[in-house]
């Protein structure tokens, strides 16, 4: 139990609130919709927003988004997003695991996937908004 807790704490401390804020702003700018809640993890966990994002980047890439139903139906959205992201050209190594998002086990991996999707969108000449985030570089005295 202590090891499990230590792993969860380590993952939690890897989260970068500024990255999450930038990812959220980018998604909202592209989809034209505000997140339904201020809780970043909660807003993304059912995959609905991610599927809408993919449909804006590549129209029709997610043909049916499940907005109602039990956990199994909603979890399918994550798989639909993952398949659409890979079809769009995102490398499989940059796609998060379903549990990272749906079970909120590693939301940082979801954020990194969103950043990778932004880079790919620019490479694919997407004309919409760009993710606005500047990497924090170390400062040496």
C-alpha positions as CSV (number, residue, x, y, z in Angstrom):
1,X,0.0,0.0,0.0
2,X,2.8,2.4,0.9
3,X,4.4,1.8,-2.5
4,X,1.2,2.4,-4.3
5,X,0.7,5.7,-2.5
6,X,4.2,6.7,-3.2
7,X,3.7,6.1,-7.0
8,X,0.5,8.0,-7.0
9,X,2.2,10.9,-5.1
10,X,5.0,11.0,-7.6
11,X,2.6,11.1,-10.6
12,X,0.6,13.8,-8.9
13,X,3.7,16.0,-8.4
14,X,4.6,15.7,-12.0
15,X,1.5,17.6,-13.0
16,X,2.1,21.0,-14.3
17,X,-0.8,23.4,-13.8
18,X,0.4,25.8,-16.4
19,X,0.6,23.0,-19.0
20,X,-2.9,21.9,-18.1
21,X,-4.2,25.5,-18.4
22,X,-2.5,26.0,-21.8
23,X,-4.0,22.6,-23.0
24,X,-7.4,23.6,-21.8
25,X,-7.3,27.0,-23.5
26,X,-6.2,25.4,-26.7
27,X,-8.9,22.8,-26.7
28,X,-11.6,25.5,-25.8
29,X,-10.3,27.7,-28.6
30,X,-10.5,24.9,-31.2
31,X,-13.8,23.4,-30.2
32,X,-15.5,26.7,-29.4
33,X,-16.8,25.2,-26.2
34,X,-15.9,25.8,-22.5
35,X,-15.0,22.9,-20.3
36,X,-18.1,21.7,-18.4
37,X,-16.2,22.0,-15.1
38,X,-13.1,23.7,-13.8
39,X,-11.7,20.4,-12.7
40,X,-9.3,19.5,-15.6
41,X,-9.3,15.7,-14.9
42,X,-13.1,15.5,-14.5
43,X,-13.7,17.5,-17.7
44,X,-11.5,15.2,-19.8
45,X,-12.1,11.8,-18.1
46,X,-15.1,10.7,-20.3
47,X,-13.3,11.5,-23.6
48,X,-16.1,13.7,-25.0
49,X,-14.0,16.8,-25.2
50,X,-11.1,14.9,-26.7
51,X,-13.4,13.4,-29.4
52,X,-14.7,16.9,-30.2
53,X,-11.2,18.1,-30.5
54,X,-10.3,15.4,-33.0
55,X,-13.4,16.2,-35.0
56,X,-12.2,19.8,-35.3
57,X,-8.7,18.8,-36.3
58,X,-9.9,16.2,-38.8
59,X,-13.7,16.4,-39.4
60,X,-15.5,13.1,-39.2
61,X,-12.6,11.3,-37.5
62,X,-14.8,10.3,-34.6
63,X,-18.2,9.5,-36.2
64,X,-20.2,8.9,-32.9
65,X,-19.4,10.4,-29.6
66,X,-21.2,8.8,-26.6
67,X,-22.5,11.6,-24.4
68,X,-24.8,9.4,-22.3
69,X,-24.7,5.9,-20.9
70,X,-22.8,4.0,-18.3
71,X,-19.1,4.0,-17.7
72,X,-18.4,1.4,-20.4
73,X,-20.1,3.6,-23.1
74,X,-18.3,6.7,-22.0
75,X,-15.0,4.9,-21.8
76,X,-15.4,4.0,-25.4
77,X,-14.9,7.6,-26.2
78,X,-11.3,7.4,-25.1
79,X,-10.7,4.5,-27.5
80,X,-12.4,6.4,-30.3
81,X,-10.1,9.4,-29.6
82,X,-7.0,7.2,-29.4
83,X,-7.8,5.6,-32.8
84,X,-8.6,8.9,-34.4
85,X,-5.3,10.4,-33.0
86,X,-3.3,7.5,-34.4
87,X,-5.1,7.8,-37.8
88,X,-4.3,11.5,-37.8
89,X,-0.6,10.6,-37.5
90,X,0.1,10.7,-33.8
91,X,2.7,8.1,-32.8
92,X,1.4,5.4,-30.5
93,X,4.1,6.2,-27.9
94,X,2.5,9.6,-27.5
95,X,-1.0,8.3,-26.9
96,X,-2.0,7.9,-23.3
97,X,-3.6,4.7,-21.8
98,X,-7.3,4.7,-21.3
99,X,-6.8,4.4,-17.5
100,X,-4.7,7.5,-17.4
101,X,-7.7,9.5,-18.5
102,X,-10.8,7.6,-17.5
103,X,-9.6,6.5,-14.1
104,X,-7.6,9.7,-13.7
105,X,-4.5,7.6,-12.9
106,X,-2.0,9.8,-14.8
107,X,-3.5,13.0,-16.2
108,X,0.0,14.3,-17.1
109,X,0.2,11.7,-19.8
110,X,-3.1,13.0,-21.2
111,X,-1.7,16.5,-21.2
112,X,1.5,15.4,-23.0
113,X,-0.7,13.7,-25.6
114,X,-2.6,17.0,-26.1
115,X,0.7,18.8,-26.6
116,X,1.9,16.2,-29.1
117,X,-1.4,16.6,-31.0
118,X,-0.9,20.3,-31.1
119,X,2.6,19.8,-32.7
120,X,1.2,17.4,-35.2
121,X,-1.7,19.7,-36.1
122,X,0.9,22.5,-36.9
123,X,2.9,20.0,-39.0
124,X,-0.3,19.0,-40.8
125,X,-0.9,22.7,-41.6
126,X,-3.9,23.1,-39.3
127,X,-5.1,26.7,-39.6
128,X,-6.7,27.0,-36.2
129,X,-5.3,28.2,-32.9
130,X,-1.9,27.1,-31.6
131,X,-1.2,25.9,-28.1
132,X,0.3,28.8,-26.2
133,X,2.9,27.5,-23.8
134,X,6.6,28.3,-23.3
135,X,8.7,25.6,-21.8
136,X,10.3,26.5,-18.6
137,X,14.0,26.3,-19.2
138,X,16.5,26.1,-16.3
139,X,18.3,29.3,-15.4
140,X,22.0,29.0,-14.5
141,X,23.8,31.7,-12.5
